[in-house]
Amino acid sequence: MIITVKNLAKKIKNCARKKAAERVLLITLSMLLVATAFLAGMLPADEKCGALIINSNESVKKYSMIQTVFKTHFDGAVAEIDIGSNWLDEKALEKTLLNKNPDMIFSIGSKAYLLACRVAKDANIIYSLGINWQRFAITDKTYVIASEVPPLTNAMMYRYFFPDIKTVGILYSKNHNKEWFGAAVTEAKQAGIQIIGKSIAKEKEVNNALNYLLPKVDALWLISDPVILSGMAQVKEIFAQCDARKIPVFSYDQLFTDFGASFIISADVATMGKQAAKIAQNLLSNKGAVEKVQNPAGTYIAINVKKLELYGIKLNTKAFSSVNEFIE
């Protein structure tokens, strides 16, 4: 009887383990089915599209805007995918993209472009809204819309609006903007502007770099660089030091208005979306040669006249007809 009870207990224990294992297996299979259905819902593998949009992070306002404008102006079937979600299985995603086999990929942001390069096969790639496109390999099938207004355009605007400004400082990191900075120095000379730069490798170096740079310049040109603008503390420090020395900050994005930017020249994102759609249409219809690298077609200019007058900066009021927004 004792042996029988022990055997029975063992059988019950084994049965419980088996049922637990079956439950785990069932849950795992369910999760896999949900993930597969999710990916399939985004990109049906058996349905070919004219253009596939890969967005680095659709929650970013300008990324979302350029995607919306592109879809409005592109005459063809469009599939979309947002890779901003960290939990997404990239291998499964790449397989789905390969099966999709689009004629054209519009990659928004650097993360999207790198993924597109891995899975594009023979598809053309349009790349925009990435920091300094020159950092990445550009293939024969890559077409770039630069995110930055050309340095020469910026420098010419600085001279046009502010006749007495001759030297402009730039903080940058070599990993992200070495190529761009070199081009900016050369192009600014053509407009009569001397660029004085200071490179840093870590965000903690911003304060010392400002102490070195600001006494040497008439204005600071704040560029898109993830090391320089790594957090709110760095941004506030830059504007605080410039304000204390009455050094105007020239920037590339309207989001710096509230921090105290004196002058902003930014690429018009909506126009860039139309530009990307036009490139896509021309490539798909084989309507002649398409320029490999294009500057943004439109710009947006904002100026804070009160702050500039407070700093004692001489203004060319004739240039005000070019202004889109007067910052109060």
NUVEXVEX-108436 format. One record per residue: x, y, z of N, C-alpha, C in turn; residue in three letters; residue number from 1. Coordinates in steps of 0.1 Angstrom, whole numbers. Layout:
% residues N
SITE, X, Y, Z, X, Y, Z, X, Y, Z, Ala, NUM
...
% end
This chain:
% residues 328
SITE, 8, -12, 0, 0, 0, 0, 9, 13, 0, Met, 1
SITE, 19, 13, 8, 28, 24, 9, 34, 27, -5, Ile, 2
SITE, 39, 16, -12, 45, 18, -25, 34, 24, -35, Ile, 3
SITE, 22, 19, -34, 11, 23, -43, 9, 38, -41, Thr, 4
SITE, 8, 43, -28, 6, 57, -25, 17, 65, -31, Val, 5
SITE, 30, 61, -29, 41, 68, -34, 40, 69, -49, Lys, 6
SITE, 37, 58, -56, 36, 58, -71, 25, 68, -75, Asn, 7
SITE, 14, 68, -68, 3, 76, -71, 7, 91, -70, Leu, 8
SITE, 14, 94, -59, 18, 108, -57, 28, 112, -68, Ala, 9
SITE, 37, 103, -72, 46, 106, -83, 39, 109, -96, Lys, 10
SITE, 29, 101, -99, 21, 102, -111, 14, 116, -111, Lys, 11
SITE, 8, 119, -99, 1, 132, -98, 10, 144, -101, Ile, 12
SITE, 22, 143, -95, 32, 153, -96, 37, 155, -111, Lys, 13
SITE, 39, 143, -117, 43, 144, -131, 32, 150, -140, Asn, 14
SITE, 20, 146, -137, 9, 151, -144, 7, 166, -143, Cys, 15
SITE, 10, 171, -131, 9, 185, -128, 20, 193, -136, Ala, 16
SITE, 32, 187, -136, 43, 193, -144, 39, 193, -159, Arg, 17
SITE, 34, 182, -164, 30, 182, -178, 20, 192, -181, Lys, 18
SITE, 10, 194, -173, -1, 204, -175, 5, 218, -175, Lys, 19
SITE, 14, 220, -165, 21, 233, -165, 29, 236, -177, Ala, 20
SITE, 36, 226, -182, 44, 228, -194, 35, 230, -206, Ala, 21
SITE, 24, 223, -206, 14, 226, -217, 9, 240, -217, Glu, 22
SITE, 6, 245, -205, 1, 259, -204, 11, 269, -209, Arg, 23
SITE, 24, 267, -205, 35, 276, -209, 36, 275, -224, Val, 24
SITE, 35, 263, -230, 37, 262, -245, 25, 269, -252, Leu, 25
SITE, 13, 267, -246, 1, 274, -252, 2, 289, -252, Leu, 26
SITE, 7, 294, -240, 9, 309, -239, 19, 314, -249, Ile, 27
SITE, 31, 306, -250, 41, 310, -260, 36, 310, -274, Thr, 28
SITE, 29, 300, -278, 23, 299, -291, 14, 310, -294, Leu, 29
SITE, 6, 314, -284, -4, 325, -285, 3, 338, -288, Ser, 30
SITE, 14, 340, -280, 22, 352, -282, 28, 353, -296, Met, 31
SITE, 33, 342, -300, 39, 342, -314, 29, 345, -325, Leu, 32
SITE, 17, 339, -323, 6, 341, -332, 2, 356, -333, Leu, 33
SITE, 2, 362, -321, -2, 376, -320, 9, 385, -327, Val, 34
SITE, 22, 382, -324, 33, 389, -330, 32, 388, -345, Ala, 35
SITE, 30, 376, -350, 30, 373, -364, 18, 381, -371, Thr, 36
SITE, 7, 380, -364, -5, 387, -369, -3, 402, -369, Ala, 37
SITE, 5, 407, -359, 8, 422, -358, 16, 426, -370, Phe, 38
SITE, 27, 418, -373, 36, 422, -384, 28, 420, -397, Leu, 39
SITE, 21, 410, -398, 13, 408, -411, 3, 419, -413, Ala, 40
SITE, -3, 424, -402, -12, 434, -403, -6, 447, -408, Gly, 41
SITE, 7, 449, -404, 14, 462, -409, 18, 460, -423, Met, 42
SITE, 23, 449, -426, 29, 447, -440, 25, 433, -445, Leu, 43
SITE, 13, 432, -452, 9, 419, -457, 20, 414, -467, Pro, 44
SITE, 25, 402, -465, 37, 398, -472, 33, 395, -487, Ala, 45
SITE, 21, 392, -490, 17, 388, -503, 12, 400, -512, Asp, 46
SITE, 13, 412, -506, 7, 424, -513, 19, 434, -516, Glu, 47
SITE, 23, 435, -528, 34, 444, -532, 29, 458, -532, Lys, 48
SITE, 38, 467, -528, 34, 481, -527, 44, 490, -536, Cys, 49
SITE, 40, 502, -540, 48, 510, -547, 59, 517, -538, Gly, 50
SITE, 55, 521, -527, 64, 528, -517, 62, 522, -503, Ala, 51
SITE, 72, 519, -496, 72, 515, -482, 78, 526, -474, Leu, 52
SITE, 71, 532, -464, 77, 542, -455, 81, 535, -443, Ile, 53
SITE, 94, 537, -440, 100, 532, -427, 103, 544, -418, Ile, 54
SITE, 96, 546, -407, 97, 557, -399, 105, 554, -386, Asn, 55
SITE, 116, 561, -383, 124, 558, -371, 116, 560, -359, Ser, 56
SITE, 107, 569, -358, 99, 571, -346, 87, 580, -350, Asn, 57
SITE, 76, 575, -352, 64, 583, -357, 59, 592, -346, Glu, 58
SITE, 63, 590, -334, 58, 600, -323, 66, 613, -324, Ser, 59
SITE, 77, 614, -331, 84, 626, -333, 76, 635, -343, Val, 60
SITE, 72, 647, -339, 63, 655, -347, 67, 657, -362, Lys, 61
SITE, 80, 660, -364, 84, 663, -378, 85, 650, -386, Lys, 62
SITE, 88, 639, -379, 88, 626, -386, 74, 622, -391, Tyr, 63
SITE, 64, 625, -382, 50, 622, -385, 45, 631, -396, Ser, 64
SITE, 49, 644, -396, 45, 653, -406, 50, 650, -420, Met, 65
SITE, 63, 647, -421, 68, 644, -434, 62, 631, -440, Ile, 66
SITE, 58, 622, -431, 52, 609, -436, 38, 612, -441, Gln, 67
SITE, 30, 620, -434, 17, 624, -438, 17, 631, -452, Thr, 68
SITE, 26, 641, -453, 26, 649, -465, 31, 640, -477, Val, 69
SITE, 40, 631, -475, 45, 622, -485, 33, 613, -490, Phe, 70
SITE, 25, 608, -481, 14, 599, -485, 3, 607, -493, Lys, 71
SITE, 1, 620, -489, -8, 628, -496, -4, 631, -511, Thr, 72
SITE, 9, 632, -513, 14, 636, -526, 19, 625, -535, His, 73
SITE, 20, 613, -529, 25, 602, -537, 14, 594, -544, Phe, 74
SITE, 14, 593, -557, 4, 587, -564, 6, 572, -566, Asp, 75
SITE, 3, 564, -556, 6, 550, -556, 3, 543, -543, Gly, 76
SITE, 4, 530, -543, 1, 522, -530, 13, 525, -520, Ala, 77
SITE, 9, 527, -508, 19, 530, -497, 17, 521, -486, Val, 78
SITE, 27, 515, -481, 27, 507, -468, 36, 515, -458, Ala, 79
SITE, 33, 513, -445, 39, 521, -435, 44, 512, -424, Glu, 80
SITE, 55, 516, -417, 59, 509, -405, 67, 518, -397, Ile, 81
SITE, 64, 518, -384, 71, 526, -374, 80, 517, -366, Asp, 82
SITE, 93, 520, -366, 103, 511, -358, 107, 518, -345, Ile, 83
SITE, 99, 527, -341, 102, 534, -328, 100, 525, -316, Gly, 84
SITE, 92, 514, -317, 89, 505, -306, 101, 496, -304, Ser, 85
SITE, 107, 497, -292, 119, 489, -290, 117, 474, -289, Asn, 86
SITE, 104, 470, -286, 102, 456, -283, 100, 448, -296, Trp, 87
SITE, 99, 455, -308, 96, 448, -320, 108, 439, -324, Leu, 88
SITE, 105, 427, -328, 116, 418, -332, 121, 422, -346, Asp, 89
SITE, 133, 427, -347, 139, 432, -359, 141, 421, -370, Glu, 90
SITE, 145, 409, -365, 147, 398, -375, 134, 394, -382, Lys, 91
SITE, 123, 393, -374, 110, 390, -380, 105, 402, -389, Ala, 92
SITE, 108, 414, -385, 105, 425, -393, 112, 426, -406, Leu, 93
SITE, 125, 423, -406, 133, 422, -418, 128, 412, -428, Glu, 94
SITE, 124, 400, -422, 119, 390, -431, 106, 394, -438, Lys, 95
SITE, 97, 401, -430, 85, 406, -436, 87, 417, -446, Thr, 96
SITE, 97, 425, -444, 101, 435, -454, 106, 429, -467, Leu, 97
SITE, 114, 419, -465, 120, 412, -477, 108, 406, -485, Leu, 98
SITE, 99, 400, -478, 87, 394, -486, 79, 405, -492, Asn, 99
SITE, 78, 416, -486, 70, 427, -492, 76, 432, -505, Lys, 100
SITE, 89, 433, -506, 96, 437, -518, 90, 449, -525, Asn, 101
SITE, 91, 461, -518, 86, 473, -524, 95, 478, -535, Pro, 102
SITE, 89, 486, -544, 97, 493, -555, 105, 504, -549, Asp, 103
SITE, 100, 510, -538, 107, 522, -533, 105, 522, -518, Met, 104
SITE, 116, 527, -511, 116, 528, -496, 118, 543, -493, Ile, 105
SITE, 109, 549, -485, 112, 562, -480, 115, 561, -465, Phe, 106
SITE, 128, 563, -462, 133, 561, -448, 133, 575, -442, Ser, 107
SITE, 127, 576, -430, 126, 588, -423, 135, 587, -410, Ile, 108
SITE, 146, 594, -410, 155, 593, -399, 166, 583, -401, Gly, 109
SITE, 177, 584, -393, 189, 575, -395, 186, 561, -392, Ser, 110
SITE, 179, 558, -382, 176, 544, -378, 168, 537, -389, Lys, 111
SITE, 159, 544, -395, 151, 538, -406, 160, 536, -419, Ala, 112
SITE, 169, 545, -421, 178, 544, -433, 187, 532, -431, Tyr, 113
SITE, 193, 530, -420, 202, 518, -417, 195, 505, -419, Leu, 114
SITE, 182, 505, -414, 174, 492, -416, 171, 490, -431, Leu, 115
SITE, 167, 501, -438, 164, 500, -452, 176, 495, -460, Ala, 116
SITE, 188, 500, -457, 200, 495, -464, 202, 480, -463, Cys, 117
SITE, 198, 474, -451, 200, 460, -449, 189, 451, -457, Arg, 118
SITE, 178, 457, -459, 167, 449, -464, 162, 453, -478, Val, 119
SITE, 168, 464, -484, 162, 470, -496, 163, 461, -508, Ala, 120
SITE, 173, 452, -509, 175, 444, -521, 177, 454, -533, Lys, 121
SITE, 168, 454, -543, 169, 462, -555, 161, 475, -554, Asp, 122
SITE, 155, 478, -543, 146, 489, -542, 154, 502, -541, Ala, 123
SITE, 149, 513, -547, 155, 526, -544, 152, 531, -530, Asn, 124
SITE, 161, 539, -524, 158, 544, -511, 159, 559, -511, Ile, 125
SITE, 149, 565, -506, 149, 580, -504, 151, 582, -489, Ile, 126
SITE, 161, 590, -485, 165, 592, -471, 164, 607, -467, Tyr, 127
SITE, 157, 609, -456, 156, 623, -451, 155, 623, -436, Ser, 128
SITE, 156, 636, -431, 155, 639, -416, 165, 631, -408, Leu, 129
SITE, 177, 628, -413, 188, 623, -405, 199, 633, -403, Gly, 130
SITE, 206, 632, -391, 216, 642, -389, 228, 639, -397, Ile, 131
SITE, 233, 649, -405, 245, 648, -413, 245, 635, -422, Asn, 132
SITE, 238, 635, -433, 237, 623, -441, 251, 618, -446, Trp, 133
SITE, 261, 627, -446, 274, 623, -451, 281, 612, -442, Gln, 134
SITE, 276, 610, -430, 281, 600, -421, 279, 586, -426, Arg, 135
SITE, 269, 584, -435, 265, 570, -439, 269, 567, -453, Phe, 136
SITE, 270, 554, -456, 273, 550, -470, 261, 553, -479, Ala, 137
SITE, 263, 559, -490, 253, 562, -499, 255, 554, -512, Ile, 138
SITE, 245, 545, -514, 246, 535, -525, 241, 542, -538, Thr, 139
SITE, 243, 534, -549, 238, 539, -562, 223, 541, -563, Asp, 140
SITE, 216, 534, -553, 201, 535, -553, 196, 544, -542, Lys, 141
SITE, 205, 551, -536, 201, 560, -525, 199, 575, -530, Thr, 142
SITE, 188, 581, -526, 186, 595, -529, 183, 603, -516, Tyr, 143
SITE, 191, 613, -514, 190, 620, -501, 184, 634, -502, Val, 144
SITE, 175, 637, -493, 171, 651, -491, 177, 655, -478, Ile, 145
SITE, 187, 664, -479, 194, 668, -467, 185, 675, -457, Ala, 146
SITE, 187, 672, -444, 178, 678, -434, 182, 692, -430, Ser, 147
SITE, 195, 695, -433, 200, 708, -429, 199, 718, -441, Glu, 148
SITE, 196, 731, -438, 197, 742, -447, 212, 743, -450, Val, 149
SITE, 216, 744, -463, 230, 745, -467, 238, 756, -459, Pro, 150
SITE, 250, 753, -454, 258, 762, -446, 259, 776, -453, Pro, 151
SITE, 261, 776, -467, 262, 788, -474, 250, 797, -473, Leu, 152
SITE, 238, 790, -473, 225, 798, -472, 224, 804, -458, Thr, 153
SITE, 228, 796, -448, 228, 802, -434, 237, 814, -433, Asn, 154
SITE, 249, 812, -438, 259, 823, -437, 255, 835, -444, Ala, 155
SITE, 249, 834, -456, 245, 845, -464, 233, 852, -457, Met, 156
SITE, 224, 845, -450, 214, 851, -442, 219, 858, -430, Met, 157
SITE, 229, 853, -424, 235, 859, -412, 241, 873, -416, Tyr, 158
SITE, 248, 873, -428, 254, 886, -432, 243, 896, -437, Arg, 159
SITE, 232, 890, -443, 221, 899, -448, 213, 905, -437, Tyr, 160
SITE, 210, 898, -426, 202, 903, -415, 211, 911, -405, Phe, 161
SITE, 224, 906, -403, 232, 912, -393, 246, 917, -399, Phe, 162
SITE, 246, 929, -405, 258, 933, -412, 271, 933, -404, Pro, 163
SITE, 270, 935, -391, 282, 937, -383, 287, 923, -378, Asp, 164
SITE, 280, 913, -379, 285, 900, -374, 294, 894, -384, Ile, 165
SITE, 306, 891, -379, 317, 886, -388, 322, 872, -384, Lys, 166
SITE, 321, 869, -371, 326, 856, -366, 315, 848, -359, Thr, 167
SITE, 313, 836, -362, 302, 828, -357, 308, 815, -351, Val, 168
SITE, 304, 811, -339, 310, 799, -332, 301, 787, -334, Gly, 169
SITE, 307, 776, -334, 299, 763, -336, 305, 753, -326, Ile, 170
SITE, 296, 747, -318, 300, 735, -310, 295, 723, -317, Leu, 171
SITE, 304, 713, -318, 300, 701, -325, 308, 689, -320, Tyr, 172
SITE, 303, 677, -324, 310, 664, -321, 315, 658, -334, Ser, 173
SITE, 327, 654, -334, 333, 648, -346, 326, 636, -351, Lys, 174
SITE, 321, 628, -342, 314, 616, -346, 301, 618, -354, Asn, 175
SITE, 295, 630, -352, 282, 632, -359, 283, 643, -369, His, 176
SITE, 293, 653, -368, 292, 664, -377, 306, 669, -382, Asn, 177
SITE, 316, 660, -382, 329, 664, -387, 328, 668, -402, Lys, 178
SITE, 322, 660, -410, 321, 664, -424, 313, 677, -426, Glu, 179
SITE, 302, 678, -419, 293, 690, -421, 301, 702, -416, Trp, 180
SITE, 308, 701, -405, 316, 713, -400, 326, 718, -410, Phe, 181
SITE, 333, 708, -416, 343, 712, -426, 337, 719, -438, Gly, 182
SITE, 326, 715, -442, 319, 721, -453, 314, 735, -449, Ala, 183
SITE, 309, 736, -437, 304, 749, -432, 315, 760, -431, Ala, 184
SITE, 327, 756, -427, 338, 765, -426, 341, 771, -440, Val, 185
SITE, 342, 762, -450, 345, 766, -464, 335, 774, -470, Thr, 186
SITE, 322, 770, -468, 311, 778, -475, 309, 791, -468, Glu, 187
SITE, 310, 792, -455, 308, 805, -448, 318, 816, -452, Ala, 188
SITE, 330, 811, -456, 340, 821, -461, 335, 828, -473, Lys, 189
SITE, 328, 821, -481, 323, 827, -494, 313, 839, -491, Gln, 190
SITE, 307, 838, -479, 297, 849, -475, 304, 859, -466, Ala, 191
SITE, 317, 857, -464, 324, 867, -455, 322, 864, -440, Gly, 192
SITE, 319, 852, -437, 317, 848, -423, 328, 839, -419, Ile, 193
SITE, 335, 842, -408, 345, 832, -402, 339, 823, -392, Gln, 194
SITE, 340, 810, -394, 335, 800, -384, 346, 796, -375, Ile, 195
SITE, 344, 797, -362, 353, 792, -352, 346, 781, -345, Ile, 196
SITE, 352, 769, -346, 345, 757, -340, 353, 752, -328, Gly, 197
SITE, 345, 744, -320, 351, 737, -308, 344, 724, -308, Lys, 198
SITE, 352, 713, -309, 346, 699, -309, 347, 694, -295, Ser, 199
SITE, 337, 686, -291, 337, 679, -279, 333, 664, -281, Ile, 200
SITE, 337, 656, -272, 334, 642, -273, 323, 637, -263, Ala, 201
SITE, 321, 645, -252, 311, 641, -242, 303, 654, -238, Lys, 202
SITE, 291, 651, -234, 282, 663, -230, 287, 671, -219, Glu, 203
SITE, 295, 665, -210, 300, 672, -198, 310, 682, -202, Lys, 204
SITE, 315, 682, -214, 325, 692, -219, 319, 705, -224, Glu, 205
SITE, 306, 705, -224, 299, 717, -230, 303, 730, -223, Val, 206
SITE, 302, 730, -210, 305, 742, -202, 319, 748, -205, Asn, 207
SITE, 329, 740, -205, 343, 744, -208, 344, 749, -222, Asn, 208
SITE, 337, 742, -231, 338, 745, -245, 332, 759, -248, Ala, 209
SITE, 321, 762, -241, 315, 775, -242, 324, 786, -236, Leu, 210
SITE, 330, 784, -225, 340, 793, -219, 351, 796, -229, Asn, 211
SITE, 355, 787, -237, 366, 789, -247, 361, 796, -259, Tyr, 212
SITE, 349, 793, -263, 344, 797, -276, 337, 811, -276, Leu, 213
SITE, 329, 814, -266, 321, 826, -266, 329, 839, -267, Leu, 214
SITE, 340, 840, -260, 347, 853, -260, 353, 856, -274, Pro, 215
SITE, 353, 846, -283, 359, 848, -296, 349, 851, -307, Lys, 216
SITE, 336, 850, -304, 327, 851, -315, 316, 862, -313, Val, 217
SITE, 309, 866, -324, 298, 875, -324, 285, 869, -322, Asp, 218
SITE, 284, 856, -325, 271, 848, -324, 275, 833, -323, Ala, 219
SITE, 265, 826, -318, 267, 811, -317, 257, 805, -326, Leu, 220
SITE, 262, 796, -335, 253, 788, -344, 251, 774, -338, Trp, 221
SITE, 239, 772, -333, 235, 760, -326, 230, 750, -337, Leu, 222
SITE, 238, 739, -338, 234, 729, -349, 229, 716, -342, Ile, 223
SITE, 223, 708, -351, 217, 695, -346, 229, 685, -343, Ser, 224
SITE, 231, 683, -331, 242, 673, -327, 238, 667, -314, Asp, 225
SITE, 236, 654, -313, 231, 647, -301, 241, 647, -289, Pro, 226
SITE, 253, 651, -291, 263, 652, -280, 261, 666, -274, Val, 227
SITE, 260, 676, -282, 259, 690, -277, 245, 691, -271, Ile, 228
SITE, 235, 686, -277, 221, 687, -272, 216, 674, -266, Leu, 229
SITE, 224, 669, -257, 221, 656, -251, 210, 656, -241, Ser, 230
SITE, 207, 668, -235, 196, 668, -225, 193, 683, -222, Gly, 231
SITE, 182, 685, -215, 177, 698, -211, 187, 706, -204, Met, 232
SITE, 195, 700, -196, 205, 707, -188, 216, 714, -197, Ala, 233
SITE, 220, 707, -208, 230, 712, -217, 224, 724, -225, Gln, 234
SITE, 211, 722, -229, 205, 733, -237, 203, 745, -229, Val, 235
SITE, 199, 744, -217, 197, 756, -208, 210, 762, -205, Lys, 236
SITE, 221, 754, -203, 234, 760, -201, 239, 768, -212, Glu, 237
SITE, 237, 763, -224, 241, 770, -236, 235, 784, -237, Ile, 238
SITE, 221, 784, -236, 214, 797, -237, 217, 806, -225, Phe, 239
SITE, 219, 801, -214, 222, 809, -202, 235, 816, -204, Ala, 240
SITE, 245, 809, -208, 259, 815, -210, 258, 825, -221, Gln, 241
SITE, 251, 822, -232, 251, 832, -243, 243, 844, -239, Cys, 242
SITE, 232, 843, -231, 225, 854, -227, 233, 863, -217, Asp, 243
SITE, 241, 857, -208, 249, 864, -199, 259, 873, -206, Ala, 244
SITE, 264, 868, -218, 274, 875, -226, 268, 884, -237, Arg, 245
SITE, 254, 883, -238, 247, 890, -249, 252, 885, -263, Lys, 246
SITE, 254, 872, -264, 257, 866, -276, 245, 860, -282, Ile, 247
SITE, 240, 864, -294, 228, 858, -300, 230, 844, -304, Pro, 248
SITE, 220, 836, -302, 220, 822, -307, 212, 820, -319, Val, 249
SITE, 219, 816, -330, 212, 812, -343, 210, 797, -343, Phe, 250
SITE, 198, 793, -346, 194, 779, -345, 188, 774, -357, Ser, 251
SITE, 185, 761, -357, 180, 754, -369, 165, 749, -367, Tyr, 252
SITE, 159, 751, -355, 146, 746, -353, 138, 755, -344, Asp, 253
SITE, 125, 756, -347, 116, 765, -339, 114, 761, -325, Gln, 254
SITE, 118, 748, -321, 116, 744, -308, 125, 752, -298, Leu, 255
SITE, 135, 759, -303, 144, 766, -295, 140, 780, -293, Phe, 256
SITE, 128, 784, -298, 122, 797, -296, 120, 800, -281, Thr, 257
SITE, 115, 791, -273, 112, 793, -259, 125, 793, -251, Asp, 258
SITE, 136, 788, -256, 148, 789, -249, 155, 802, -250, Phe, 259
SITE, 151, 810, -261, 157, 823, -263, 165, 824, -276, Gly, 260
SITE, 163, 816, -286, 170, 817, -298, 166, 830, -305, Ala, 261
SITE, 177, 837, -310, 174, 850, -316, 171, 850, -331, Ser, 262
SITE, 176, 839, -337, 173, 838, -352, 173, 823, -356, Phe, 263
SITE, 163, 820, -363, 161, 806, -367, 159, 804, -382, Ile, 264
SITE, 167, 796, -388, 165, 792, -402, 163, 777, -402, Ile, 265
SITE, 152, 772, -405, 149, 758, -405, 144, 753, -418, Ser, 266
SITE, 146, 740, -421, 140, 734, -433, 125, 732, -431, Ala, 267
SITE, 118, 735, -441, 103, 734, -441, 100, 719, -443, Asp, 268
SITE, 95, 712, -432, 93, 698, -433, 82, 694, -443, Val, 269
SITE, 72, 702, -443, 60, 698, -452, 65, 699, -467, Ala, 270
SITE, 73, 709, -470, 79, 710, -484, 88, 698, -487, Thr, 271
SITE, 95, 693, -477, 104, 682, -479, 96, 669, -481, Met, 272
SITE, 84, 668, -475, 75, 657, -478, 71, 656, -493, Gly, 273
SITE, 67, 668, -498, 63, 669, -512, 75, 666, -521, Lys, 274
SITE, 87, 671, -517, 99, 668, -524, 102, 653, -525, Gln, 275
SITE, 101, 646, -514, 103, 632, -514, 93, 625, -523, Ala, 276
SITE, 81, 629, -523, 70, 622, -531, 73, 625, -546, Ala, 277
SITE, 78, 636, -549, 82, 639, -563, 93, 631, -568, Lys, 278
SITE, 103, 629, -559, 115, 621, -563, 110, 606, -565, Ile, 279
SITE, 101, 601, -556, 96, 588, -557, 89, 586, -570, Ala, 280
SITE, 80, 595, -574, 73, 594, -586, 82, 594, -598, Gln, 281
SITE, 92, 603, -598, 101, 604, -610, 109, 591, -611, Asn, 282
SITE, 113, 585, -600, 121, 572, -601, 112, 561, -606, Leu, 283
SITE, 100, 560, -601, 91, 549, -605, 87, 550, -619, Leu, 284
SITE, 86, 562, -624, 81, 564, -638, 93, 566, -648, Ser, 285
SITE, 105, 566, -642, 118, 567, -651, 118, 580, -659, Asn, 286
SITE, 114, 591, -653, 113, 604, -659, 127, 611, -658, Lys, 287
SITE, 137, 606, -665, 150, 612, -666, 158, 610, -653, Gly, 288
SITE, 169, 617, -653, 178, 616, -641, 173, 623, -629, Ala, 289
SITE, 175, 617, -617, 171, 624, -605, 184, 627, -597, Val, 290
SITE, 185, 639, -592, 196, 644, -585, 198, 635, -572, Glu, 291
SITE, 210, 630, -570, 213, 621, -559, 211, 628, -545, Lys, 292
SITE, 216, 640, -543, 215, 647, -531, 209, 660, -533, Val, 293
SITE, 198, 663, -526, 190, 675, -528, 189, 683, -515, Gln, 294
SITE, 191, 696, -515, 189, 704, -504, 174, 706, -501, Asn, 295
SITE, 169, 708, -489, 155, 711, -487, 150, 722, -495, Pro, 296
SITE, 138, 720, -501, 133, 730, -511, 128, 743, -504, Ala, 297
SITE, 124, 742, -492, 118, 753, -485, 124, 756, -472, Gly, 298
SITE, 124, 769, -468, 129, 773, -455, 119, 781, -447, Thr, 299
SITE, 121, 782, -434, 113, 789, -425, 122, 798, -416, Tyr, 300
SITE, 119, 811, -416, 128, 821, -409, 120, 827, -398, Ile, 301
SITE, 126, 827, -386, 120, 834, -374, 130, 842, -368, Ala, 302
SITE, 126, 854, -362, 136, 863, -356, 130, 870, -344, Ile, 303
SITE, 138, 871, -334, 134, 878, -321, 141, 892, -321, Asn, 304
SITE, 134, 902, -326, 139, 915, -328, 142, 921, -315, Val, 305
SITE, 133, 920, -305, 135, 926, -292, 148, 921, -285, Lys, 306
SITE, 150, 908, -286, 162, 903, -279, 175, 908, -286, Lys, 307
SITE, 175, 908, -300, 186, 913, -307, 189, 928, -304, Leu, 308
SITE, 179, 936, -303, 181, 950, -300, 186, 951, -286, Glu, 309
SITE, 181, 943, -277, 186, 943, -263, 201, 940, -262, Leu, 310
SITE, 205, 931, -271, 220, 927, -272, 228, 937, -279, Tyr, 311
SITE, 221, 947, -286, 229, 957, -293, 233, 953, -307, Gly, 312
SITE, 226, 943, -313, 230, 938, -326, 223, 947, -337, Ile, 313
SITE, 231, 951, -346, 226, 959, -357, 218, 951, -367, Lys, 314
SITE, 206, 955, -370, 197, 948, -379, 195, 955, -392, Leu, 315
SITE, 194, 947, -403, 190, 952, -416, 175, 950, -418, Asn, 316
SITE, 168, 961, -415, 153, 960, -415, 148, 956, -429, Thr, 317
SITE, 156, 959, -440, 151, 955, -453, 150, 940, -455, Lys, 318
SITE, 157, 933, -446, 156, 918, -447, 143, 912, -441, Ala, 319
SITE, 136, 921, -434, 124, 916, -427, 113, 910, -436, Phe, 320
SITE, 113, 914, -449, 103, 908, -458, 105, 893, -460, Ser, 321
SITE, 117, 888, -456, 119, 874, -458, 115, 866, -446, Ser, 322
SITE, 111, 872, -435, 108, 866, -422, 94, 860, -422, Val, 323
SITE, 93, 847, -417, 80, 840, -416, 73, 843, -403, Asn, 324
SITE, 82, 845, -392, 76, 847, -379, 85, 857, -371, Glu, 325
SITE, 78, 866, -364, 85, 875, -355, 83, 870, -341, Phe, 326
SITE, 93, 866, -334, 92, 860, -321, 90, 871, -310, Ile, 327
SITE, 79, 869, -302, 76, 879, -292, 83, 876, -279, Glu, 328
% end
